Structures are given as C-alpha cells and as structure tokens.
Amino acid sequence: MEASTASRLLSAVALAAVVGACTPTVATQTVTGSVLAGPTCPVVTDPPDPACDDRTVAGARIVVLDVDGDEVVVAVTGEEGTFSVELAPGSYQLVAQPMEGLLGTPASVSVMIVDGVNPEPITLVYDTGIR
C-alpha cells in the first residue's frame, strides 16, 4: 500500500471515530406491561373468587405507533403475558392486535416518554366473551 493511500485511510478512520464520538445518544425509557383476558368465570361473586382472576395472554402482539401513526416497534408477550419495549422520548400509542379466540381488542393506550422517567406499567385486557 502506498504511503499516501495509507495516510488517507488512517485519516478516514480517525474522522469516523471522531464523528461517531460526537453523535448524540438518545436516552430511552423502558415501557413494561401485561396483557390479560377476562372474565374467566360466568358469575361474579362477592368477595371475588381468586380462581376467576383474569388470565395472562401469551403471544399477544402490541404495535407501538409514533405521533404520525408510523410503526416504531412490535412487542410480543411472553408466557407470563408481559412485554417490554425501549422508547425514546416522545408520544406513542400502544395498540393491541386481535387474538384468535378473544373478542375485540383492548383500547389503545397513550404513553408519553419523558427522559429520565420510567412510565407506569400498562395493562391491556382482552374480552373473553364469557358472561
């Protein structure tokens, strides 16, 4: 390799390192939540029967949209019915997608992400159709 080519290559690598070091990083916040389905019993009792608590929903897809309605990320609940996404500061809508065997979808939830503040956990509930 010629000395001038090596010198230009070294300069390009140094410039890339400087530019990379100057690129601002955006702090993200973790949004967590759970997805449930209920009711699970046809009759509500007083006091409530713990066996009739809403059940967790695994495999639910939660689409996160920005203020322009563009998809930012899709979260999928795990076996425990929970999800977690990292979002940059801004306003978002969390939109649960239809699930086979459950009626309708939960109402969308608005989330405002503020730098340094973790939002409260979110709960989305599907209707089982049991009455």
C-alpha positions in Angstrom: 0.0 0.0 0.0 1.3 3.4 -0.9 2.1 5.9 1.9 -0.5 8.4 0.6 -3.2 5.7 0.4 -2.3 4.5 3.9 -2.3 8.1 5.2 -5.8 8.8 3.7 -7.1 5.5 5.1 -5.8 6.4 8.5 -7.3 9.9 8.3 -10.7 8.4 7.2 -10.7 6.0 10.2 -9.8 8.8 12.6 -12.5 11.1 11.2 -15.1 8.2 11.5 -14.1 7.8 15.2 -14.5 11.5 15.9 -17.8 11.7 14.2 -19.0 8.6 16.0 -18.0 10.0 19.3 -19.9 13.3 18.6 -23.1 11.6 17.6 -25.6 12.2 20.4 -27.2 9.2 22.0 -30.9 9.3 22.8 -31.8 8.0 26.2 -34.6 5.5 26.1 -37.0 4.5 28.8 -38.4 1.1 29.4 -42.2 0.6 28.9 -43.5 -2.6 30.5 -46.9 -4.1 30.7 -49.1 -7.1 30.9 -51.8 -8.5 28.8 -54.8 -10.2 30.3 -58.1 -11.8 29.2 -61.2 -11.8 31.3 -63.7 -12.5 32.6 -62.8 -16.1 33.2 -65.9 -17.1 35.2 -69.6 -16.5 34.2 -70.6 -15.3 37.6 -69.0 -12.5 39.6 -69.0 -13.3 43.4 -68.6 -11.0 46.4 -65.9 -11.5 47.6 -64.3 -12.2 44.3 -63.1 -15.8 43.7 -59.3 -15.8 43.0 -59.9 -18.7 40.6 -61.8 -16.2 38.4 -59.0 -13.7 38.1 -58.2 -12.6 34.5 -55.7 -14.9 32.8 -52.4 -13.9 31.2 -52.2 -13.8 27.4 -49.1 -15.2 25.8 -48.2 -14.3 22.2 -50.2 -11.0 22.1 -48.8 -8.5 19.6 -48.6 -4.9 20.7 -47.8 -2.4 18.0 -46.2 0.9 19.1 -47.1 3.9 16.9 -45.5 7.3 16.9 -47.5 10.6 16.7 -47.5 10.3 12.9 -49.1 6.8 13.2 -45.9 5.1 12.0 -45.0 1.8 13.5 -42.0 2.1 15.8 -41.7 -1.4 17.2 -43.9 -4.5 17.8 -43.8 -6.2 21.2 -45.0 -9.8 21.7 -46.0 -11.0 25.2 -44.1 -13.9 26.7 -45.5 -16.9 28.5 -46.3 -14.8 31.5 -48.3 -12.3 29.4 -45.8 -9.5 29.8 -43.9 -7.2 27.4 -41.2 -4.6 27.5 -40.0 -2.1 24.9 -37.4 0.7 24.9 -38.7 4.0 23.6 -37.1 7.4 23.0 -38.7 10.5 24.5 -42.0 11.3 22.7 -45.7 10.4 22.5 -46.8 6.9 21.5 -49.9 4.7 21.1 -49.8 1.1 22.1 -52.2 -0.9 20.0 -53.1 -4.5 20.9 -53.7 -6.6 17.8 -56.7 -9.1 17.5 -56.1 -12.5 19.1 -57.8 -15.7 17.9 -60.3 -16.9 20.5 -60.7 -13.5 22.1 -63.3 -10.9 21.3 -62.3 -7.5 20.0 -59.1 -5.8 21.2 -58.2 -3.7 24.2 -58.5 0.0 23.8 -55.2 1.6 22.7 -53.1 3.3 25.4 -51.3 6.6 25.0 -47.8 6.8 26.5 -45.7 9.9 27.0 -42.0 9.1 27.4 -40.0 11.8 29.2 -36.2 11.5 29.6 -35.3 10.0 32.9 -38.8 9.0 33.9 -40.0 5.4 33.6 -43.7 5.3 32.8 -46.1 3.3 34.9 -46.6 -0.4 33.8 -49.5 -0.8 31.4 -52.3 -3.4 31.5 -54.3 -4.3 28.4 -57.3 -6.6 28.8 -59.0 -8.7 26.1 -62.6 -9.7 26.4 -63.1 -13.5 26.7 -66.8 -13.2 25.9 -67.8 -15.2 29.0 -71.0 -13.8 30.6 
